[in-house]
């Protein structure tokens, strides 16, 4: 399924003022597509020049009121916080499951020939003793967030089977990049600058980091490599695992800190021990990650230290 560029080929991006959604909208706009973004929140100062953004909730009425027939719908809206899903599971369900059902129904009614793309999460896998993790692995999520992402994927499968929609699910691992204001890198910069360098876990845990630019290039490749009326599931990672202690030590070096991290040994609920993505399917398509992790990490730390040097 190849989507042509131009005003007659519209791409709809939900959650367009979020970290992933903003970069998705930016990439496809620059590539020559007509991109409409919707978000319940207004853009931050970094994204204030974004065009074609509509501030609205994700409801059936608001979506139909857009009056467009997109060729691609990229559903980036939703929660991205494992910890908050424990404190507010109903809210997380609403953001990750209900919004997915509403957008899928919109596609079914108004754009049945469109491709629906769901950025999902490696949290659907849960703990895995086999690395790298393939998309054939059993889903054993250990957080409400992971469960809700798995349900959203099941909704995609249902709409493909019953209504012949075309869907792509990308199970992203640890996305990072300039502009991200949460998760490990943000937290580590803040702690190291404050001199309070205590972290959960042992430091031996591993994660598979993918730069936001590589993540978006994978989304772009998906719209040209999937079959119609089918559910395609792929992983979104670099195919390389990195120890958390190495990540934090590198950030310490970049910030000029002489204090090494202290790991408390306490495991947070929902945190798996090891993650590494099997990227064989994307590699067959010709996709390759271009941003080397240390280079991307250096850019992130420089951005953080320039903009938030006293944020402790």
Backbone bond lengths (Angstrom), bond angles and torsions (degrees), N, CA, C in turn:
res aa  C-N    CA-C-N  psi(-1)  N-CA   C-N-CA  omega(-1)  CA-C   N-CA-C  phi
1 X - - - 1.467 - - 1.523 109.15 -
2 X 1.328 118.32 107.32 1.456 121.91 179.69 1.518 109.10 -105.59
3 X 1.319 116.35 127.59 1.457 121.48 -178.40 1.520 108.65 -99.82
4 X 1.319 116.96 119.25 1.458 120.86 -179.65 1.517 110.60 -75.30
5 X 1.322 115.38 159.53 1.457 120.91 179.52 1.529 109.61 -89.03
6 X 1.341 115.18 166.20 1.450 118.77 174.99 1.503 112.60 121.80
7 X 1.322 115.32 171.07 1.452 120.92 -175.04 1.519 113.05 -66.03
8 X 1.334 116.20 -23.87 1.461 118.31 -178.83 1.519 112.23 -85.22
9 X 1.324 118.15 -1.39 1.463 121.98 179.71 1.513 108.13 -120.82
10 X 1.296 116.36 92.43 1.465 122.78 -172.58 1.528 110.19 -91.87
11 X 1.317 116.08 138.25 1.466 122.52 172.51 1.525 107.69 -112.41
12 X 1.321 116.59 126.93 1.459 122.37 177.41 1.523 108.71 -102.71
13 X 1.334 116.25 127.48 1.460 122.03 179.83 1.523 108.45 -118.78
14 X 1.315 117.44 118.00 1.462 120.50 173.95 1.527 109.01 -88.70
15 X 1.336 115.83 152.34 1.463 119.15 -177.22 1.520 111.23 65.78
16 X 1.334 116.63 38.68 1.469 121.30 -171.31 1.519 113.55 -72.37
17 X 1.321 118.49 -12.50 1.455 120.69 176.68 1.529 112.36 -100.45
18 X 1.326 116.32 3.58 1.461 120.79 173.48 1.520 110.71 -83.27
19 X 1.313 116.54 175.68 1.463 121.08 -174.95 1.527 111.64 -61.71
20 X 1.330 117.23 -52.20 1.467 119.81 -179.25 1.523 110.46 -71.40
21 X 1.327 116.80 -47.11 1.449 120.86 -175.86 1.519 112.92 -59.68
22 X 1.329 116.73 -40.60 1.467 120.92 178.97 1.524 110.60 -59.88
23 X 1.335 116.58 -46.83 1.461 120.24 -177.99 1.528 111.78 -69.32
24 X 1.330 116.50 -35.29 1.461 119.77 175.86 1.526 110.30 -62.51
25 X 1.339 116.10 -48.78 1.461 119.91 -179.85 1.525 111.00 -60.60
26 X 1.309 116.28 -43.12 1.462 120.91 -178.95 1.529 111.02 -62.47
27 X 1.331 117.06 -45.47 1.470 120.71 -177.73 1.526 111.65 -62.25
28 X 1.332 117.17 -47.55 1.459 119.75 -175.89 1.529 111.75 -72.81
29 X 1.322 117.43 -31.22 1.460 120.29 175.33 1.522 110.24 -64.61
30 X 1.324 115.95 -46.24 1.459 120.52 179.52 1.523 111.87 -64.76
31 X 1.339 116.81 -27.19 1.463 121.00 -179.78 1.523 112.64 -81.15
32 X 1.334 117.64 -3.96 1.444 120.00 174.58 1.510 116.36 103.50
33 X 1.336 116.85 6.79 1.461 120.12 177.28 1.528 109.76 -85.21
34 X 1.322 115.74 158.17 1.459 120.80 168.66 1.523 107.17 -88.38
35 X 1.320 117.03 115.63 1.460 121.62 -173.10 1.527 109.55 -119.02
36 X 1.317 115.86 125.87 1.462 122.60 174.24 1.524 107.79 -109.85
37 X 1.320 116.29 125.81 1.454 120.65 178.96 1.514 111.43 -110.97
38 X 1.323 117.05 141.03 1.461 120.46 173.93 1.520 109.35 -126.51
39 X 1.323 115.49 145.41 1.461 121.29 179.87 1.519 108.16 -158.27
40 X 1.321 115.88 148.63 1.461 119.68 178.51 1.519 111.48 -78.55
41 X 1.331 117.45 -17.39 1.457 122.17 -178.74 1.522 110.82 -114.61
42 X 1.323 115.71 151.55 1.452 119.97 175.60 1.527 110.00 -75.65
43 X 1.313 115.41 158.84 1.460 120.61 -176.95 1.524 111.00 -66.72
44 X 1.329 116.63 151.84 1.458 121.92 173.18 1.523 108.18 -75.04
45 X 1.324 116.34 176.55 1.466 120.09 -178.56 1.521 111.26 -60.65
46 X 1.320 117.54 -30.25 1.461 120.41 -178.67 1.517 111.97 -72.25
47 X 1.331 117.29 -18.65 1.452 120.78 -173.48 1.529 111.45 -121.26
48 X 1.332 116.70 19.78 1.456 120.31 -171.51 1.524 113.25 -70.10
49 X 1.331 117.86 -16.38 1.458 120.03 -178.90 1.520 112.72 -93.47
50 X 1.319 116.84 5.02 1.467 119.93 -179.55 1.519 110.36 -62.53
51 X 1.329 116.60 132.98 1.449 121.44 179.30 1.519 109.74 -103.60
52 X 1.327 114.09 165.53 1.464 121.19 177.02 1.522 112.88 60.99
53 X 1.331 117.25 32.01 1.454 121.27 175.55 1.521 110.25 -101.13
54 X 1.315 116.60 136.65 1.455 122.80 177.69 1.520 108.07 -116.47
55 X 1.325 117.22 127.13 1.457 121.02 178.36 1.525 108.03 -89.05
56 X 1.300 117.26 111.05 1.467 121.06 179.35 1.524 109.42 -162.49
57 X 1.309 115.35 163.74 1.442 121.60 173.76 1.530 108.74 -80.56
58 X 1.327 115.78 162.67 1.460 119.22 174.58 1.522 107.69 -90.58
59 X 1.322 114.42 92.42 1.460 121.59 175.22 1.518 107.71 -129.80
60 X 1.316 116.45 161.56 1.465 120.18 179.40 1.521 110.88 -59.80
61 X 1.343 117.00 -41.36 1.466 120.68 -178.46 1.530 111.53 -66.55
62 X 1.339 116.45 -43.75 1.461 119.00 -178.62 1.520 111.72 -66.40
63 X 1.331 117.19 -38.81 1.462 119.77 179.78 1.530 111.22 -67.43
64 X 1.314 116.91 -45.03 1.472 119.70 -179.64 1.521 110.95 -65.88
65 X 1.347 117.18 -29.78 1.467 121.14 179.94 1.522 112.60 -69.39
66 X 1.336 118.15 -14.47 1.454 120.45 178.13 1.525 111.39 -63.87
67 X 1.329 116.24 -30.56 1.452 120.46 176.75 1.513 114.65 67.63
68 X 1.332 116.87 33.37 1.463 120.50 -179.86 1.521 109.40 -123.49
69 X 1.315 115.78 162.94 1.458 121.57 175.22 1.525 107.89 -127.02
70 X 1.323 117.31 85.50 1.463 120.35 -173.32 1.524 112.68 -68.58
71 X 1.331 114.75 151.72 1.459 120.83 172.99 1.529 110.66 -86.39
72 X 1.345 115.80 -26.26 1.466 122.34 179.09 1.518 108.25 -139.75
73 X 1.324 116.66 137.69 1.463 122.21 172.93 1.528 107.40 -120.88
74 X 1.331 117.12 119.02 1.463 122.28 179.74 1.522 107.45 -110.02
75 X 1.322 115.49 108.95 1.464 121.31 -169.87 1.527 110.49 -93.39
76 X 1.351 115.04 85.17 1.465 120.96 -178.21 1.522 113.00 -91.27
77 X 1.328 117.78 -9.48 1.461 120.08 -179.32 1.527 110.16 -68.23
78 X 1.314 115.95 145.18 1.463 119.95 178.06 1.506 111.48 146.44
79 X 1.314 115.46 175.78 1.455 121.39 178.09 1.525 109.62 -84.59
80 X 1.332 115.60 150.01 1.453 119.28 176.41 1.511 112.30 -132.05
81 X 1.320 116.98 28.50 1.461 120.87 -174.16 1.520 110.91 -124.10
82 X 1.330 115.89 109.84 1.468 120.57 179.25 1.523 110.60 -62.65
83 X 1.335 117.16 -46.82 1.459 120.57 -176.87 1.512 112.94 -60.35
84 X 1.334 116.61 -42.82 1.459 120.00 -179.04 1.524 112.21 -68.39
85 X 1.326 116.91 -22.84 1.467 119.03 178.94 1.524 111.50 -68.99
86 X 1.334 117.42 -22.24 1.469 120.55 174.70 1.529 110.77 -77.42
87 X 1.331 117.37 -38.21 1.462 120.03 -178.38 1.517 112.51 -80.96
88 X 1.331 117.22 -25.82 1.460 120.51 179.97 1.525 110.10 -140.59
89 X 1.333 117.28 68.65 1.461 119.65 -176.25 1.523 113.91 -63.93
90 X 1.348 116.80 -33.64 1.461 118.95 -179.73 1.528 110.81 -67.77
91 X 1.331 116.03 -41.46 1.453 119.47 176.99 1.512 112.08 -63.14
92 X 1.335 116.36 -39.90 1.454 120.93 178.23 1.525 110.87 -65.20
93 X 1.331 116.50 -39.61 1.468 121.29 176.76 1.528 110.11 -60.06
94 X 1.318 115.76 -44.40 1.465 119.88 -178.93 1.519 110.89 -62.35
95 X 1.331 116.91 -43.96 1.459 120.63 -175.96 1.524 112.94 -72.58
96 X 1.336 117.63 -32.65 1.455 119.78 -175.22 1.523 114.66 -101.41
97 X 1.319 117.79 -29.93 1.458 120.60 -176.90 1.526 111.30 -101.49
98 X 1.330 116.42 -54.99 1.468 119.01 -176.82 1.529 112.43 -60.72
99 X 1.338 116.67 -42.39 1.468 118.26 -180.00 1.525 110.91 -64.02
100 X 1.336 116.90 -37.16 1.468 119.90 178.99 1.521 110.81 -64.12
101 X 1.335 116.72 -42.45 1.470 120.36 178.63 1.524 111.05 -62.87
102 X 1.334 116.56 -40.65 1.466 120.48 -178.49 1.531 110.68 -66.44
103 X 1.330 116.72 -43.99 1.468 119.48 -178.43 1.530 110.88 -69.74
104 X 1.310 118.26 -38.96 1.462 120.49 176.37 1.532 110.88 -61.76
105 X 1.323 116.55 -41.23 1.462 119.71 178.46 1.526 110.92 -65.28
106 X 1.325 115.87 -37.86 1.474 120.05 175.92 1.529 110.19 -60.37
107 X 1.328 116.88 -45.57 1.468 120.48 179.11 1.522 110.36 -61.50
108 X 1.322 116.48 -44.66 1.464 120.67 -179.96 1.524 111.24 -57.89
109 X 1.329 117.19 -41.02 1.467 120.79 -174.10 1.529 113.51 -84.31
110 X 1.337 116.56 -37.22 1.464 118.77 -170.29 1.526 114.74 -114.31
111 X 1.334 118.07 -19.14 1.471 120.20 -177.68 1.528 109.77 -146.62
112 X 1.349 117.67 60.14 1.469 120.42 -173.82 1.524 114.15 -64.07
113 X 1.330 117.89 -18.06 1.462 120.75 178.33 1.523 112.57 -91.81
114 X 1.324 117.10 -0.25 1.464 120.66 -177.96 1.525 111.11 -76.03
115 X 1.312 115.08 157.46 1.459 121.62 171.64 1.518 108.40 -93.15
116 X 1.330 116.93 128.69 1.464 122.87 177.84 1.524 108.39 -102.45
117 X 1.330 116.72 124.76 1.463 122.17 -179.46 1.523 108.98 -115.60
118 X 1.327 116.24 124.58 1.464 121.82 178.78 1.527 110.10 -113.18
119 X 1.341 118.99 109.88 1.458 119.79 168.88 1.534 108.76 -71.57
120 X 1.320 116.53 106.00 1.456 121.85 180.00 1.528 108.76 -98.53
121 X 1.309 117.43 -154.88 1.463 120.27 -172.87 1.520 111.35 -145.93
122 X 1.321 115.40 149.23 1.465 120.76 173.60 1.518 111.31 -65.70
123 X 1.348 117.16 -10.98 1.466 120.09 177.69 1.523 111.92 -62.27
124 X 1.329 117.69 -17.31 1.463 119.43 178.16 1.524 111.09 -67.79
125 X 1.340 117.36 -22.85 1.464 120.18 -177.92 1.528 112.40 -76.35
126 X 1.330 116.89 -37.85 1.450 119.55 -173.40 1.520 110.05 70.91
127 X 1.344 117.78 -159.25 1.465 120.48 -179.55 1.527 110.83 -64.62
128 X 1.310 115.64 139.89 1.459 120.07 177.94 1.521 109.71 -137.26
129 X 1.317 116.86 130.62 1.466 121.42 178.28 1.518 111.24 -88.71
130 X 1.316 116.51 -9.50 1.460 121.20 -179.38 1.523 109.04 -111.02
131 X 1.328 115.59 124.18 1.458 121.66 177.45 1.529 108.86 -124.65
132 X 1.317 120.61 142.00 1.458 126.60 -3.00 1.527 111.00 -72.58
133 X 1.323 115.38 161.68 1.459 121.97 -176.49 1.523 109.29 -89.77
134 X 1.324 115.51 125.02 1.462 120.05 179.06 1.528 109.76 -95.92
135 X 1.310 116.15 163.59 1.463 120.64 179.89 1.521 111.91 -70.16
136 X 1.328 117.14 -11.71 1.465 120.92 175.86 1.524 112.49 -83.62
137 X 1.324 117.24 -6.04 1.462 121.05 -177.60 1.526 110.70 -64.65
138 X 1.331 114.90 149.33 1.459 119.84 177.88 1.520 110.04 -66.77
139 X 1.325 115.89 139.94 1.460 120.61 178.88 1.519 109.68 -87.00
140 X 1.346 115.92 121.02 1.463 121.64 -179.74 1.532 109.54 -136.62
141 X 1.329 117.78 61.83 1.469 120.21 -176.46 1.523 111.66 -62.43
142 X 1.337 115.23 144.03 1.473 120.36 -176.63 1.524 111.85 -117.44
143 X 1.307 117.20 12.92 1.471 121.06 176.41 1.520 108.35 -136.48
144 X 1.338 117.30 155.06 1.471 118.59 173.79 1.524 111.97 -55.76
145 X 1.321 117.06 -38.16 1.462 120.90 178.12 1.526 110.65 -58.15
146 X 1.339 117.09 -47.83 1.457 120.73 179.58 1.516 112.51 -63.29
147 X 1.335 116.00 -40.34 1.475 120.70 177.59 1.525 109.98 -62.30
148 X 1.309 117.09 -43.80 1.462 120.71 -177.16 1.523 111.57 -67.90
149 X 1.328 117.27 -36.74 1.462 119.76 175.13 1.534 110.53 -64.96
150 X 1.333 116.31 -38.32 1.467 120.07 178.32 1.536 110.23 -65.10
151 X 1.320 117.01 -39.34 1.473 120.34 177.57 1.531 110.14 -64.52
152 X 1.339 116.31 -41.89 1.469 119.92 177.66 1.529 110.54 -59.30
153 X 1.316 116.76 -39.17 1.465 120.29 176.67 1.530 110.77 -64.58
154 X 1.329 116.61 -40.00 1.466 120.50 178.25 1.529 111.02 -62.96
155 X 1.329 116.62 -36.04 1.457 119.98 176.01 1.529 110.41 -62.10
156 X 1.318 116.73 -42.33 1.465 120.28 176.60 1.522 110.39 -59.19
157 X 1.316 115.69 -45.76 1.469 119.67 179.66 1.525 111.10 -60.60
158 X 1.327 116.61 -40.59 1.456 121.30 179.87 1.524 111.43 -64.09
159 X 1.341 117.51 -44.69 1.463 120.42 -178.18 1.528 111.83 -69.59
160 X 1.319 116.63 -30.02 1.467 119.38 174.43 1.518 109.96 -67.73
161 X 1.331 116.42 -46.03 1.465 121.16 -176.18 1.528 111.83 -68.68
162 X 1.328 116.70 -46.61 1.464 120.03 -172.65 1.529 113.42 -86.22
163 X 1.341 116.71 -30.93 1.462 118.88 -172.10 1.528 113.46 -122.76
164 X 1.349 116.25 5.26 1.466 121.96 174.67 1.524 113.46 61.34
165 X 1.330 117.14 32.13 1.452 119.64 173.84 1.526 110.06 -74.10
166 X 1.312 115.46 164.18 1.462 121.63 174.70 1.520 108.10 -107.36
167 X 1.338 117.46 122.42 1.470 121.06 -174.54 1.524 111.24 -133.48
168 X 1.322 114.96 143.09 1.462 122.39 171.43 1.526 108.13 -123.64
169 X 1.321 115.94 129.87 1.463 122.19 174.19 1.526 107.71 -112.06
170 X 1.339 116.13 123.95 1.466 121.02 177.51 1.521 108.04 -112.56
171 X 1.318 116.35 112.63 1.466 120.95 179.80 1.524 109.49 -86.33
172 X 1.331 114.68 90.62 1.454 119.16 -177.55 1.526 110.66 -74.29
173 X 1.323 114.39 144.09 1.459 121.02 176.30 1.540 107.19 -92.33
174 X 1.311 121.05 -123.08 1.473 121.06 -174.86 1.528 109.90 -95.87
175 X 1.340 115.98 94.34 1.457 120.56 176.99 1.526 108.87 -77.23
176 X 1.331 116.23 140.11 1.467 120.19 177.60 1.521 108.75 -146.08
177 X 1.319 116.26 167.45 1.452 121.33 175.74 1.518 111.40 156.28
178 X 1.316 115.49 166.70 1.466 121.95 179.61 1.522 109.71 -55.76
179 X 1.327 115.58 132.68 1.459 121.25 -179.73 1.518 113.71 104.19
180 X 1.324 117.10 -15.21 1.472 119.90 -179.26 1.523 109.72 -77.99
181 X 1.331 116.03 126.75 1.464 120.11 -174.34 1.520 111.93 -117.57
182 X 1.292 117.06 43.23 1.461 121.84 175.84 1.523 108.57 -164.80
183 X 1.317 115.99 178.83 1.464 124.17 176.37 1.527 111.91 72.49
184 X 1.332 116.85 -168.55 1.458 122.59 -164.93 1.526 113.53 -58.79
185 X 1.326 118.53 -49.42 1.466 119.69 -173.07 1.518 111.42 -64.98
186 X 1.310 116.13 -43.99 1.472 120.86 177.41 1.529 110.33 -60.61
187 X 1.322 116.54 -47.12 1.454 121.65 -177.65 1.525 111.15 -65.15
188 X 1.337 116.23 -40.06 1.466 120.27 -178.82 1.527 110.95 -66.64
189 X 1.324 118.24 -43.58 1.463 120.63 178.16 1.525 110.89 -59.36
190 X 1.325 115.93 -45.20 1.465 120.43 -179.31 1.528 111.26 -62.29
191 X 1.331 116.13 -45.41 1.472 119.67 -178.11 1.526 111.85 -67.28
192 X 1.311 116.48 -42.93 1.461 119.76 -177.77 1.531 110.75 -65.01
193 X 1.341 117.06 -41.74 1.460 120.19 178.05 1.530 112.21 -64.43
194 X 1.341 116.14 -30.68 1.465 119.62 -179.00 1.526 112.37 -84.70
195 X 1.326 116.10 -10.84 1.460 120.20 -178.05 1.504 114.22 83.01
196 X 1.335 117.21 3.41 1.471 121.74 179.51 1.535 108.16 -104.57
197 X 1.314 115.37 84.02 1.465 119.91 -168.15 1.531 111.68 -98.73
198 X 1.334 116.40 50.68 1.464 121.04 178.03 1.525 109.59 -101.04
199 X 1.334 115.29 135.26 1.456 120.85 -176.57 1.524 110.34 -133.84
200 X 1.321 114.62 153.08 1.458 120.22 174.22 1.533 109.59 -69.53
201 X 1.326 114.94 162.87 1.452 121.28 174.35 1.517 113.29 80.44
202 X 1.331 114.62 -165.92 1.467 121.21 -179.23 1.524 112.26 -105.91
203 X 1.306 116.76 -14.77 1.464 121.22 -174.70 1.511 112.61 92.32
204 X 1.336 116.15 -16.83 1.468 120.08 179.54 1.526 112.01 -84.32
205 X 1.334 116.47 -6.87 1.464 119.24 176.46 1.530 109.37 -62.13
206 X 1.304 116.51 150.90 1.463 120.35 -179.09 1.521 110.65 -122.02
207 X 1.331 114.48 150.56 1.456 121.50 176.18 1.529 109.11 -136.23
208 X 1.317 114.76 155.73 1.460 121.89 176.54 1.525 107.33 -106.16
209 X 1.335 116.89 108.66 1.462 121.99 -175.62 1.522 110.61 -95.46
210 X 1.337 115.45 134.62 1.455 121.23 175.16 1.521 108.38 -127.49
211 X 1.312 116.56 127.90 1.460 121.40 -179.83 1.516 109.58 -68.18
212 X 1.332 116.32 146.80 1.463 121.12 -176.50 1.529 111.09 -58.12
213 X 1.330 118.48 -35.17 1.464 119.89 178.85 1.527 111.26 -65.07
214 X 1.320 116.55 -38.94 1.467 119.98 177.21 1.523 110.75 -70.48
215 X 1.329 116.58 -35.84 1.464 120.56 178.02 1.523 110.62 -62.30
216 X 1.327 116.20 -43.80 1.461 120.14 -179.05 1.522 111.04 -69.97
217 X 1.331 117.10 -35.57 1.469 118.74 177.11 1.519 110.66 -64.70
218 X 1.334 117.25 -29.85 1.460 120.83 176.33 1.527 110.48 -69.79
219 X 1.332 116.62 -40.91 1.470 119.93 175.11 1.525 109.94 -59.17
220 X 1.328 116.06 -44.68 1.464 120.69 -179.02 1.523 111.16 -62.20
221 X 1.315 116.40 -40.52 1.465 119.24 179.74 1.524 111.23 -67.18
222 X 1.331 116.55 -33.47 1.467 120.33 -178.23 1.521 111.89 -59.34
223 X 1.320 117.01 -39.92 1.460 118.34 -173.55 1.524 111.87 -69.51
224 X 1.328 117.04 -10.66 1.458 120.01 179.15 1.521 113.53 -111.91
225 X 1.345 117.74 4.47 1.462 119.13 -175.01 1.525 114.48 -130.34
226 X 1.306 118.51 10.33 1.464 118.67 -176.38 1.517 110.70 -107.84
227 X 1.318 115.25 154.96 1.453 122.19 178.60 1.514 110.53 -85.16
228 X 1.328 115.34 150.28 1.452 120.83 177.43 1.529 110.95 -71.52
229 X 1.350 115.54 154.17 1.463 123.23 176.55 1.527 111.62 50.40
230 X 1.326 115.64 43.84 1.458 120.60 -177.40 1.522 109.26 -146.64
231 X 1.321 116.02 153.05 1.459 121.02 172.52 1.522 108.40 -98.63
232 X 1.324 116.42 121.66 1.456 122.33 176.18 1.521 108.33 -110.84
233 X 1.331 117.15 129.10 1.464 122.00 179.35 1.522 108.54 -120.83
234 X 1.324 116.45 124.52 1.457 120.42 176.76 1.526 109.43 -134.21
235 X 1.324 115.57 161.45 1.457 121.55 173.75 1.522 110.13 -87.93
236 X 1.330 115.48 155.67 1.455 121.58 175.67 1.515 110.08 -127.62
237 X 1.306 116.66 90.92 1.454 121.63 178.63 1.512 108.87 -149.29
238 X 1.318 116.45 -169.54 1.459 120.62 177.12 1.525 111.30 -97.31
239 X 1.355 115.81 -16.63 1.459 120.01 -174.39 1.512 112.38 82.83
240 X 1.327 116.50 17.40 1.467 121.34 -178.82 1.520 109.15 -138.36
241 X 1.315 117.31 132.51 1.469 120.81 178.32 1.530 110.21 -99.47
242 X 1.341 114.98 143.90 1.464 121.26 -178.69 1.516 108.66 -131.64
243 X 1.340 116.76 136.37 1.464 120.51 179.55 1.525 110.82 -70.16
244 X 1.331 115.05 142.01 1.460 120.23 179.39 1.525 110.80 -61.48
245 X 1.320 117.92 -38.90 1.465 120.55 -179.15 1.521 110.55 -62.19
246 X 1.331 117.69 -34.91 1.458 120.41 178.69 1.526 111.07 -70.03
247 X 1.333 115.99 -37.21 1.463 120.20 177.38 1.524 110.01 -62.30
248 X 1.327 116.32 -49.77 1.465 120.50 -176.22 1.529 110.64 -66.43
249 X 1.327 117.87 -40.57 1.466 120.25 178.57 1.526 111.19 -62.27
250 X 1.320 116.45 -38.17 1.468 120.05 178.97 1.524 110.61 -66.10
251 X 1.330 116.98 -40.02 1.466 119.92 177.30 1.527 110.32 -64.48
252 X 1.318 116.96 -39.51 1.475 120.62 175.73 1.528 110.13 -57.25
253 X 1.333 116.60 -44.78 1.469 120.34 179.27 1.526 111.18 -62.30
254 X 1.327 116.54 -45.30 1.462 120.28 -178.10 1.526 111.93 -64.27
255 X 1.329 116.88 -32.48 1.470 121.20 -179.50 1.532 112.42 -89.69
256 X 1.326 115.80 -1.01 1.457 119.23 178.62 1.510 114.03 71.01
257 X 1.338 116.59 27.92 1.467 120.02 -178.75 1.526 110.16 -88.91
258 X 1.328 115.29 135.76 1.469 119.16 177.42 1.524 111.73 -94.42
259 X 1.339 116.40 4.32 1.459 121.22 177.81 1.509 109.89 -97.15
260 X 1.318 117.10 126.99 1.446 120.46 175.33 1.519 110.49 -84.60
261 X 1.323 117.47 160.41 1.469 120.54 -178.78 1.525 111.99 -72.15
262 X 1.317 115.27 149.52 1.454 122.10 174.07 1.526 107.75 -114.29
263 X 1.325 116.54 120.53 1.454 120.78 179.44 1.526 109.54 -99.76
264 X 1.332 115.10 127.91 1.464 121.58 -170.59 1.514 113.24 -82.30
265 X 1.328 117.63 -14.12 1.460 120.61 -179.29 1.516 113.88 81.74
266 X 1.329 117.36 -3.94 1.468 121.05 179.38 1.527 109.34 -85.23
267 X 1.316 115.65 129.05 1.452 121.11 -179.34 1.526 109.21 -96.86
268 X 1.304 116.71 125.07 1.460 120.40 177.71 1.523 110.56 -77.12
269 X 1.320 115.25 146.04 1.454 120.03 177.71 1.525 110.07 -58.65
270 X 1.320 115.22 135.42 1.455 120.13 177.13 1.508 114.44 89.65
271 X 1.350 118.12 -5.58 1.460 121.04 -179.06 1.530 110.63 -92.44
272 X 1.323 118.53 115.15 1.472 120.68 176.36 1.528 109.81 -75.66
273 X 1.318 115.98 164.68 1.462 119.22 -178.47 1.524 111.49 -81.15
274 X 1.324 116.97 -46.95 1.460 120.00 -175.42 1.524 110.90 -135.06
275 X 1.328 115.17 141.06 1.462 121.42 176.47 1.529 109.84 -140.40
276 X 1.307 116.14 127.75 1.457 122.51 171.37 1.519 107.54 -149.03
277 X 1.318 116.98 130.06 1.463 121.60 -173.54 1.520 112.18 -88.63
278 X 1.319 115.57 136.06 1.460 121.80 167.59 1.528 106.71 -81.56
279 X 1.312 117.01 110.83 1.466 122.10 -175.01 1.527 112.51 -104.39
280 X 1.321 116.97 22.53 1.463 120.70 -173.40 1.526 112.90 -59.65
281 X 1.354 117.20 -38.26 1.458 119.24 -177.01 1.529 110.79 -66.08
282 X 1.327 117.04 -47.81 1.464 120.19 179.44 1.521 111.49 -64.82
283 X 1.319 116.72 -35.95 1.457 120.25 178.49 1.528 111.34 -64.15
284 X 1.331 116.69 -34.22 1.469 120.20 176.15 1.519 111.24 -63.14
285 X 1.319 116.64 -33.85 1.470 120.99 179.18 1.529 111.54 -72.18
286 X 1.323 116.93 -16.56 1.458 120.72 -176.87 1.513 113.99 103.24
287 X 1.345 116.99 4.14 1.468 120.21 178.03 1.522 110.02 -74.84
288 X 1.318 116.67 141.30 1.460 122.67 174.13 1.527 108.53 -142.26
289 X 1.342 118.00 139.38 1.473 118.72 173.42 1.528 109.32 -68.50
290 X 1.327 116.44 137.70 1.463 120.82 -176.64 1.519 113.40 -107.73
291 X 1.327 117.13 -21.90 1.471 120.29 -175.97 1.525 109.35 -96.22
292 X 1.325 116.92 110.77 1.459 121.30 176.95 1.525 108.93 -66.87
293 X 1.348 117.37 139.15 1.457 120.78 -168.74 1.523 112.92 -59.19
294 X 1.315 118.71 -44.25 1.470 119.68 -177.08 1.520 110.91 -64.48
295 X 1.322 117.20 -36.29 1.472 120.49 177.14 1.532 110.44 -65.81
296 X 1.339 116.09 -45.90 1.452 119.74 178.60 1.512 112.30 -64.55
297 X 1.329 116.41 -36.11 1.458 120.60 178.83 1.525 110.78 -67.63
298 X 1.325 116.60 -40.86 1.463 119.80 177.97 1.534 110.90 -60.40
299 X 1.334 117.00 -42.87 1.462 121.30 178.76 1.530 110.67 -62.53
300 X 1.341 115.19 -40.41 1.459 118.66 -179.39 1.528 110.55 -64.85
301 X 1.321 117.48 -47.26 1.465 121.25 -177.41 1.530 110.51 -63.80
302 X 1.340 116.85 -38.60 1.470 120.05 177.80 1.526 110.26 -63.01
303 X 1.348 116.32 -43.16 1.469 120.27 177.84 1.524 110.31 -61.73
304 X 1.327 116.70 -46.08 1.465 120.31 -178.43 1.529 110.41 -62.54
305 X 1.322 117.31 -45.76 1.455 120.56 -174.91 1.530 111.71 -70.04
306 X 1.323 117.00 -25.58 1.463 121.19 177.37 1.524 111.81 -75.73
307 X 1.335 115.81 -38.00 1.464 120.48 -172.10 1.520 114.82 -98.96
308 X 1.345 117.38 -25.94 1.464 119.54 -173.80 1.535 111.55 -133.62
309 X 1.329 119.48 46.01 1.468 119.81 -174.26 1.515 114.53 -67.10
310 X 1.340 118.17 -21.42 1.468 120.28 -179.34 1.509 111.73 -112.06
311 X 1.343 116.94 11.76 1.459 120.12 179.65 1.515 109.33 -81.79
312 X 1.330 117.06 97.07 1.456 121.57 -178.64 1.489 109.22 -125.82
